Amino acid sequence: MTAPLDQLLTAWMPQQRWYPAKGRGVGVRLLATRDLPSDEAGVRVTVHVVGLDSGDRFDVVQVPLTYRTDSPADDAAVLGEVLDPDGEHAWASDGPHDPAFVAALLRDMERPASRPAPRPVRSRVLRGEQSNTSVIVETDHDPVIVKVFRSLHPGQNPDVEVLRALDGSEQVPGLVGWSSGRWPDRHGAETSGHLAVATEFVADGRDAWREAAEAVAAGDDFTERAHSLGLATATLHGALATAFGTTPADDATRARLRDALRDRVAWALSSTDALTRFRDALTRRADDLRVERIPALQRVHGDYHLGQVLHSPTRGWVILDFEGEPLRPLAERTRPDLALRDVAGMLRSFDYAAGQVRVESPDRGAAADAWAGRARDAFCRGYAAGSGHDPREDAELLAALELDKALYEVVYEAGNRPAWIDVPLSAVERLVGAASG
């Protein structure tokens, strides 16, 4: 049965992992529609920008669709029968799953002057993506990966902005192209922002989390790789500082750091009873935070961990995903911050790689902890080799940033993976120096 598009979207979108309004009643509003030229007969490729209005919050999402006069082969991607924007009967499918959309998007993208438009041969959607939809595309040249942004924000998406600024750097994937669009905001004022980005696909890259987890499980030495990752991280931070500049820290920065840790402590204590035994120690730790030296603020990755890095035998470490948390406002995600925050994130990630062994084989916990300690040490030494400054020289500040991250992890694990909660709890105990009795 043919259904109106907004009715299909209302039923289909809440089932998608990227849907930002789960658990909230929303009104669905079509904000903008733009066709992309399609070379395939009987196929219309359309990008829809949709507003989700829940009263106190207004989300904007991208829903690219293909409209086919015949039922498409990939039934899993079909929304249903619908009247297309011209009122014609068609089958609507989620665009990233349709090669016609992928080809039209790549052809429509803006590109660096040195990059020709790739011609896709075949494509496949990556499974497991939560906030966006990523597509691996084999082309007539090298493979590319296309990331279709689902939650849209006015302004430059950091994944595009950073890769444009650092294009040519060995630490990041090469930029192939980007797509932009316009849509009205909640009040009808026209805004614009990025819709998608295409980068080189590092075909021989392996996920750093997988490499680290395999190494700790096998008892293999990881220090050389951790050292080179620290060096690559420092090189990235240097490139970001050059491209975007730095901002001197001041007393207001110091006050914000202390207030942020206090807020994190208060939030974590109110969110789970798992931290109750640390209540006094955490409160003192936040109230007594004294940081004499604060490095200059700069553009950072913002969500740095082993899962954001690939290890390629041919080019070393390649750092991915500069978008940050897609549901946070762009102004927050692009605000100058401490490079040490990225360092703290990676140090916590090494603990988590070891934590996987602790959870699965408690009798090997001591060996896993020792592995994490060696990896953390090697990473910091590598970072010092690349930056000229060992992050552990800013011990008080680094510990505060690690504690902030660990408290978030405790709350997450309490609500999602209770079996893992001892991993961040042990970090909290170490960082506040409190007895766990």
Protein Blocks (a to p, Z undefined) as FASTA:
>chain_A
ZZdfklmmmmmmmmpmklmkghiacddddfbdcddddfbghiacddddddddehjaccdd
dddddddfbdcfblmlpnbdcddfkopacddddfklpmklmmmmmmmpccdfklccdddf
bdcddehiakbccdddddfbdcddddddfbdcedjdfklmmmmmmgoiakbccdfbdcdd
ddddfkopacdddfbdcddddfkbccfklmmmmmmmnopafklmmmmmmmmmmmmmmmmm
mmnopadddfklmmmmmmmmmmmmmmmmmmpcklmmmmmmmmmmmmmoccfbacdddddf
kpacfklpccdfknopadehjlbpmkbcfklmmgccdfklmmmmmmmmmmmmmmmmmmmm
mmlmmmmmmmmmmmmmmmmmmmmmmnopafklmmmlmmmmmmmmmmmmmmmmmmmmmmlm
mmmmmmmmmmnopafZZ
